Amino acid sequence: MKNTVIKPIFNNFEVDASKYSGPSFIQDAIDEVEKNGGGYVYIPKGYYISKPIYLKSGVCLKTEVGTFISFKKNKEWYPLYLNDYEGVKRIRAISPINMIDATNVGIIGKGIFDGDGFNWRPLKEFKVPAKFFKECLAKSNTYIETKEGKIWYPTKSSLELALMGDEPMPTEENVKKYQDNFDYFRPVFVKIQNCDKVLLDGPTFRNSPAWNVHPLFSTNLTVINCNIYNDHFAQNGDGIDIESCHDVLFKDNVVSVGDDGICIKSGKNREARAIKKPTYNVYILDNIVNSAHGGITFGSEMSRGIYDVYCYNNTFVGTDTGLRFKTQIGRGGTVKDILIENTRMYNIKEQAITFTCGYELYRMENESRDVVNQIAEDDIPEFTNITIKDLVCDGAKEAISMKGLEVRPINNIHFKDIHITAKKDYILEHTKDLTFENVIINLE
């Protein structure tokens, strides 16, 4: 695949944001630059507190080593609205960093952007040391009991909705009704929606309320030399979720997060499939993923389709899984024409390579064949025409696990020049047309 991603170009006009004061200082500088035809907003080294910002067409934030910008959680600053999250319409609080309907926009330099995520997110007791969890309870004695242990919520307002069980329906009425519970509706940190020619080069994005960086319905996205970080216990703390985008370059980044690391998505279920915007022409090159559920993940939201993705020279260290393909009945959509090569993995906790289409259908098959036959054709997802080559994994619980669907097996998957050291070798269920060329599994 030839890289065809187009980078933005900015005017030379520049405004020093530090000439403004108060939590709106960045937005004030952005507005001034936009009025002057575009250019750079320079944020010098120092510690700053900022309200949510909206980057506008032609504007690029420029930071340096020693620039630290904190987006503190604040009820007045984070109103609720209706938007897309996890592939469907949801109520969300607005994001700290927003790029919406913009062209030629970016953030460059070595500054740090902090989303104050710890004060938004629930925390599962089993994910942290007992002393740490006790300190959280001392801060706010707000939790629910589950079979796995307690789940702590930072505030009573977030706990109230958690106790409801189901999230409120995404209606304008509920947006108004639940504004006092704003922090239950955790936003993604960096929201890039309906944009073209976007550049993120150099910054650190850390401590996100939910997903960290979320490009949606965008084109010509370049993310290079970034550090995307969340604590290992960060609930829904994905690194980057590239959803229904095309012409994307993700290169030379370091990711360490509490959920999946580098995620390729395209919406969820029938609601998503009504919008014909697949993810394609994506380049994932020369990245390092440390703590994460999956190093590179396809799905589980993949309903609009994913194709023409090239992953080269990526390294995973200590992730739960390495290459992770996941979906389930109801998603529909096809993931195809994927080439992954020259991948290194070390100390993988579960599977080096895993494909799963979920477990709901297996239960259906065991209970009633008639139920399976009633599944609509376009609700059945597919993984096909995927090549994984030149991969080395030094340590995993399982080497390769593939669990497809009887009604639509995982098919045309090609493994070449693979060397994995693991405790278990293969699990292959409902697959066809697999090829293995020079695949060596050394059992520990």
ABEGO torsion letter per residue (X at the ends): XBBABBBBBBBABBBBAAABBEAAAAAAAAAAAAAAGEEBBBBBBEBBBBBBBBBBBGBBBBBBBGBBBBBBBBAAABBBBBBBBGGBBBBBBBBABBBBGBBGBBBBEABBBBAGAAAABBBBAAABBAAAAAAAAAABBBBBBBAAEBBBBABAAAAAAAAAGBBBBBBAAAAAAAAAAAAABBBBABBBBGBBGBBBBGBBBBGBABBABBBBGBBGBBBBGBBBBBBAABBGBBBBBBBGBBGBBBBGBBBBBABBBBBBBAEBEAAAAABBBBBBGBBBBGBBBBBBABABBBOABAAAEBBGBBBBGBBBBGBABBBBBBBBBGAEEBBBGBBBBGBBBBGBABBABBBBAEAAAAAAAAABAAAAAABBAAABBBBBGBBBBGBBBBEBABABBBBBBAABBBBGBBBBGBBBBBABBBBBBGBBGBBBBGBBBBBX
